[in-house]
Amino acid sequence: MKHEVTTYNTKKLIANTLKVLMRTKPFSKITVSEIISTCKINRKTFYYHFEDIFALLKWMFDEEAVEVVKHFNLFVDYESCIRFVMQYVDENDYIISCIDDSIGREAMKHFFYADFVSVITSVIDSAIDKYGKKIDPAFKTYVARFYAEALSGMLIDWAKEKDKRNREEVVGYLTTIIGLALKSIEIYDQ
């Protein structure tokens, strides 16, 4: 157990260092050397925990947001989940802007895509169970991918344009869209 705690703390230190560096320079300009120098660890320690800087970034997002989202009962309380994600994006908009400026919007959407598909698939599965529906697996995959694409794009837009958009309005839109999607599963007839 002690090793797991030490490993987690080391990963967190490295992730926090990356966040600090992202406040002052583009993601594409940050090097492993700079990270290890700033957080005073050796290169082997970094590579023991992460394959590269992208793996570090992925772990950071997974740890701070994706894993938390998975603990919500998304079928019942998707509005709270939307609020949590928007708050996270709000507090970390500099990270999203930094990444977007470095790798571009499409690459960033791709970065989040698999996690979004997984979360949305779990919501669809809950709706299928609740309503006792049988849905063609190909259709379920299509729907999950459709919403993952839409939500990842909307969250990136929110991060870049949040000063121009009212948060409650966006929460309302997303809550309505997800509610309609769940309702469509309830009335789905194959």
KEKE-3310 file (N, C-alpha, C; in steps of 0.2 Angstrom, whole numbers, plus 5000, padded with zeros to 4 digits):
npx = (5004:5010:5019:5010:5004:5015:5019:5007:5008:5020:5016:5006:5014:5022:5012:5006:5017:5018:5006:5009:5019:5012:5005:5014:5019:5018:5011:5017:5030:5035:5046:5052:5064:5063:5052:5057:5067:5061:5052:5061:5065:5072:5076:5073:5063:5053:5050:5047:5035:5027:5025:5027:5025:5012:5006:5007:4999:4986:4984:4983:4971:4962:4963:4959:4947:4940:4939:4932:4920:4915:4910:4898:4880:4876:4864:4854:4858:4863:4864:4871:4884:4887:4888:4899:4909:4910:4914:4926:4932:4932:4940:4952:4955:4966:4974:4967:4967:4980:4984:4976:4981:4993:4992:4980:4963:4956:4965:4964:4951:4951:4959:4951:4941:4939:4937:4925:4917:4916:4910:4898:4893:4890:4880:4870:4869:4863:4851:4845:4844:4835:4823:4821:4825:4830:4844:4852:4869:4878:4871:4870:4884:4886:4877:4884:4896:4892:4887:4899:4907:4900:4899:4913:4917:4909:4913:4926:4924:4917:4927:4935:4927:4920:4919:4910:4898:4884:4885:4875:4865:4871:4873:4859:4856:4864:4859:4845:4847:4853:4843:4833:4840:4840:4826:4823:4828:4820:4808:4812:4810:4814)
npy = (4994:5006:5009:5011:5023:5031:5031:5036:5049:5054:5054:5064:5075:5077:5079:5091:5099:5100:5107:5119:5123:5124:5136:5146:5143:5136:5120:5111:5116:5112:5101:5085:5086:5099:5097:5087:5094:5105:5099:5092:5078:5062:5058:5044:5042:5049:5042:5030:5031:5037:5036:5046:5064:5066:5055:5058:5070:5064:5055:5065:5072:5061:5057:5069:5072:5063:5051:5055:5059:5046:5042:5048:5045:5044:5042:5046:5058:5068:5081:5087:5081:5087:5100:5099:5095:5107:5116:5111:5113:5127:5130:5126:5131:5137:5126:5119:5128:5130:5117:5116:5126:5121:5107:5107:5108:5096:5086:5087:5084:5071:5066:5066:5058:5043:5042:5049:5041:5030:5034:5039:5027:5020:5027:5025:5011:5010:5016:5007:4996:5001:5004:4992:4989:4982:4985:4987:4983:4989:5001:5006:5009:5018:5029:5032:5036:5047:5056:5058:5064:5076:5081:5082:5092:5103:5105:5110:5121:5128:5131:5139:5150:5154:5166:5173:5166:5161:5152:5145:5144:5136:5124:5121:5119:5107:5099:5097:5091:5079:5074:5072:5063:5052:5050:5046:5034:5027:5027:5020:5009:4994)
npz = (5000:5004:4993:4983:4987:4987:4973:4968:4973:4968:4954:4955:4959:4947:4938:4943:4941:4927:4925:4931:4922:4910:4912:4908:4895:4879:4877:4868:4868:4880:4889:4894:4901:4906:4915:4924:4930:4936:4945:4952:4951:4944:4927:4925:4934:4930:4917:4922:4927:4917:4899:4890:4888:4884:4889:4902:4902:4899:4910:4920:4916:4917:4930:4937:4931:4923:4930:4941:4935:4931:4943:4946:4945:4931:4923:4931:4937:4928:4926:4937:4934:4922:4927:4935:4926:4918:4927:4930:4918:4917:4928:4923:4911:4905:4903:4893:4883:4881:4876:4865:4857:4855:4849:4842:4838:4833:4836:4850:4853:4849:4859:4870:4866:4868:4881:4883:4875:4882:4894:4890:4884:4895:4901:4891:4892:4905:4903:4893:4901:4911:4904:4898:4885:4869:4860:4844:4844:4835:4833:4845:4848:4838:4842:4854:4850:4842:4852:4860:4851:4849:4862:4866:4857:4861:4874:4872:4864:4874:4884:4876:4873:4884:4891:4882:4883:4893:4907:4914:4904:4894:4902:4903:4890:4887:4897:4892:4880:4883:4891:4881:4873:4881:4883:4870:4869:4878:4871:4860:4847:4840)
capx = (5000:5014:5022:5005:5003:5021:5018:5002:5011:5025:5013:5003:5019:5024:5006:5006:5023:5016:5001:5013:5023:5007:5003:5018:5022:5014:5012:5022:5037:5037:5050:5053:5069:5060:5048:5060:5071:5057:5050:5067:5066:5077:5073:5070:5057:5047:5048:5044:5027:5024:5028:5029:5021:5005:5003:5006:4993:4981:4984:4981:4964:4959:4963:4956:4940:4936:4937:4926:4913:4913:4907:4891:4875:4874:4858:4849:4860:4868:4865:4877:4890:4888:4891:4906:4914:4910:4918:4933:4935:4932:4946:4958:4954:4972:4977:4964:4969:4987:4984:4973:4986:4999:4990:4974:4956:4954:4969:4962:4945:4953:4962:4946:4936:4938:4934:4918:4913:4915:4905:4891:4890:4887:4873:4865:4867:4858:4844:4843:4842:4829:4818:4820:4825:4835:4846:4857:4875:4880:4867:4872:4890:4885:4875:4889:4901:4889:4887:4905:4910:4897:4901:4920:4918:4906:4917:4932:4921:4915:4934:4938:4922:4916:4917:4905:4892:4882:4886:4868:4862:4875:4870:4852:4856:4866:4854:4840:4849:4854:4837:4830:4843:4838:4819:4823:4830:4814:4803:4815:4807:4818)
capy = (5000:5012:5010:5014:5030:5035:5031:5041:5056:5056:5056:5070:5080:5078:5082:5098:5103:5101:5112:5126:5125:5126:5143:5151:5141:5131:5113:5108:5118:5109:5095:5081:5089:5104:5094:5084:5099:5109:5095:5089:5071:5061:5056:5037:5042:5051:5037:5024:5033:5040:5035:5053:5070:5065:5050:5062:5074:5059:5053:5071:5073:5055:5057:5075:5073:5057:5046:5058:5058:5039:5040:5050:5041:5049:5041:5050:5065:5070:5089:5088:5079:5093:5106:5097:5095:5114:5119:5109:5116:5134:5131:5123:5133:5138:5120:5117:5133:5128:5111:5117:5130:5117:5101:5109:5106:5090:5081:5088:5080:5064:5065:5065:5054:5037:5042:5051:5036:5025:5037:5039:5020:5017:5030:5021:5004:5011:5018:5001:4992:5004:5004:4985:4989:4979:4990:4984:4985:4994:5007:5009:5012:5024:5034:5034:5040:5054:5061:5059:5069:5082:5084:5085:5098:5108:5107:5113:5128:5132:5133:5144:5155:5154:5173:5175:5162:5160:5145:5142:5143:5130:5119:5120:5116:5101:5095:5096:5087:5073:5071:5070:5057:5046:5049:5043:5026:5025:5026:5017:5002:4991)
capz = (5000:5004:4987:4979:4989:4984:4966:4966:4975:4963:4948:4956:4958:4940:4934:4945:4938:4920:4925:4932:4916:4905:4913:4905:4889:4875:4878:4863:4870:4887:4888:4900:4905:4910:4920:4929:4933:4940:4951:4956:4950:4939:4921:4926:4938:4925:4913:4926:4928:4911:4893:4887:4891:4882:4894:4908:4901:4899:4917:4924:4915:4919:4937:4939:4929:4920:4935:4945:4931:4932:4950:4945:4942:4925:4921:4936:4939:4923:4926:4941:4931:4917:4931:4937:4920:4916:4933:4929:4912:4919:4932:4920:4904:4903:4901:4887:4878:4879:4872:4859:4853:4853:4845:4838:4841:4831:4840:4857:4853:4849:4865:4875:4863:4870:4888:4882:4872:4888:4899:4886:4883:4902:4902:4886:4895:4910:4900:4890:4907:4915:4900:4896:4878:4866:4855:4840:4846:4831:4834:4852:4847:4834:4846:4859:4846:4840:4858:4862:4846:4850:4869:4867:4854:4864:4880:4869:4863:4881:4886:4872:4872:4890:4892:4878:4884:4899:4909:4915:4897:4891:4906:4901:4883:4887:4901:4888:4874:4886:4893:4875:4871:4886:4881:4864:4871:4881:4866:4854:4845:4835)
cpx = (5004:5017:5016:5004:5009:5021:5013:5005:5016:5021:5009:5008:5021:5018:5005:5011:5021:5011:5004:5016:5018:5004:5007:5021:5017:5016:5017:5029:5039:5041:5050:5059:5067:5056:5052:5065:5067:5054:5055:5067:5070:5073:5070:5064:5051:5045:5046:5037:5024:5028:5031:5025:5014:5002:5002:5000:4986:4979:4981:4973:4960:4958:4959:4948:4937:4934:4932:4920:4910:4909:4900:4887:4873:4867:4853:4852:4865:4869:4871:4884:4892:4891:4898:4911:4915:4915:4925:4936:4936:4939:4952:4958:4961:4976:4974:4966:4976:4988:4981:4977:4992:4997:4984:4968:4954:4958:4966:4955:4946:4956:4957:4941:4934:4935:4927:4914:4911:4910:4898:4888:4887:4881:4868:4864:4862:4851:4841:4840:4835:4823:4816:4820:4831:4837:4852:4864:4878:4877:4869:4879:4890:4882:4880:4894:4899:4889:4894:4908:4907:4899:4908:4921:4915:4910:4923:4929:4920:4922:4936:4934:4918:4915:4911:4898:4891:4882:4879:4864:4865:4873:4863:4852:4858:4862:4848:4842:4850:4848:4833:4833:4840:4830:4819:4824:4823:4809:4806:4812:4811:4814)
cpy = (5006:5014:5013:5021:5034:5036:5036:5048:5058:5058:5063:5076:5082:5081:5090:5102:5105:5107:5119:5128:5127:5133:5148:5149:5136:5124:5110:5110:5115:5102:5091:5083:5094:5102:5092:5089:5103:5105:5091:5081:5069:5058:5049:5037:5044:5046:5031:5025:5034:5038:5041:5058:5069:5060:5053:5066:5070:5057:5059:5072:5067:5055:5063:5075:5067:5052:5049:5057:5051:5038:5043:5045:5045:5048:5045:5057:5068:5078:5090:5086:5085:5099:5105:5098:5103:5117:5117:5112:5124:5135:5129:5126:5135:5132:5118:5122:5131:5122:5112:5121:5126:5111:5102:5106:5099:5085:5081:5084:5073:5062:5063:5059:5047:5037:5044:5045:5031:5028:5037:5032:5018:5021:5026:5015:5005:5012:5011:4997:4994:5003:4997:4985:4984:4983:4986:4987:4990:5001:5011:5012:5018:5030:5037:5038:5047:5059:5062:5065:5076:5085:5086:5091:5104:5110:5111:5121:5132:5134:5139:5151:5157:5161:5176:5171:5161:5153:5141:5140:5137:5124:5117:5117:5109:5096:5093:5091:5080:5070:5069:5064:5051:5045:5045:5035:5023:5023:5022:5010:5000:4988)
cpz = (5000:4997:4982:4980:4986:4977:4964:4968:4970:4956:4949:4956:4951:4936:4936:4942:4931:4920:4926:4925:4910:4906:4909:4898:4885:4877:4874:4864:4877:4886:4895:4904:4909:4916:4926:4933:4938:4946:4955:4956:4945:4933:4921:4929:4934:4921:4916:4926:4922:4905:4890:4890:4889:4887:4901:4908:4902:4906:4921:4922:4917:4927:4940:4937:4927:4925:4940:4942:4932:4938:4950:4943:4936:4922:4925:4937:4934:4923:4931:4938:4926:4921:4933:4932:4918:4921:4932:4923:4913:4923:4929:4912:4901:4900:4894:4882:4876:4875:4865:4854:4851:4848:4841:4841:4839:4835:4848:4858:4853:4855:4870:4873:4866:4877:4887:4880:4878:4892:4896:4885:4890:4903:4897:4889:4901:4908:4897:4896:4910:4910:4897:4888:4875:4860:4851:4843:4842:4831:4840:4851:4843:4838:4851:4856:4844:4846:4860:4857:4848:4857:4869:4863:4857:4871:4878:4868:4869:4884:4883:4872:4879:4892:4888:4879:4891:4901:4910:4908:4894:4895:4904:4894:4884:4891:4896:4883:4877:4888:4887:4872:4875:4884:4875:4865:4874:4876:4860:4853:4839:4829)
residu = (MET:LYS:HIS:GLU:VAL:THR:THR:TYR:ASN:THR:LYS:LYS:LEU:ILE:ALA:ASN:THR:LEU:LYS:VAL:LEU:MET:ARG:THR:LYS:PRO:PHE:SER:LYS:ILE:THR:VAL:SER:GLU:ILE:ILE:SER:THR:CYS:LYS:ILE:ASN:ARG:LYS:THR:PHE:TYR:TYR:HIS:PHE:GLU:ASP:ILE:PHE:ALA:LEU:LEU:LYS:TRP:MET:PHE:ASP:GLU:GLU:ALA:VAL:GLU:VAL:VAL:LYS:HIS:PHE:ASN:LEU:PHE:VAL:ASP:TYR:GLU:SER:CYS:ILE:ARG:PHE:VAL:MET:GLN:TYR:VAL:ASP:GLU:ASN:ASP:TYR:ILE:ILE:SER:CYS:ILE:ASP:ASP:SER:ILE:GLY:ARG:GLU:ALA:MET:LYS:HIS:PHE:PHE:TYR:ALA:ASP:PHE:VAL:SER:VAL:ILE:THR:SER:VAL:ILE:ASP:SER:ALA:ILE:ASP:LYS:TYR:GLY:LYS:LYS:ILE:ASP:PRO:ALA:PHE:LYS:THR:TYR:VAL:ALA:ARG:PHE:TYR:ALA:GLU:ALA:LEU:SER:GLY:MET:LEU:ILE:ASP:TRP:ALA:LYS:GLU:LYS:ASP:LYS:ARG:ASN:ARG:GLU:GLU:VAL:VAL:GLY:TYR:LEU:THR:THR:ILE:ILE:GLY:LEU:ALA:LEU:LYS:SER:ILE:GLU:ILE:TYR:ASP:GLN)
# end
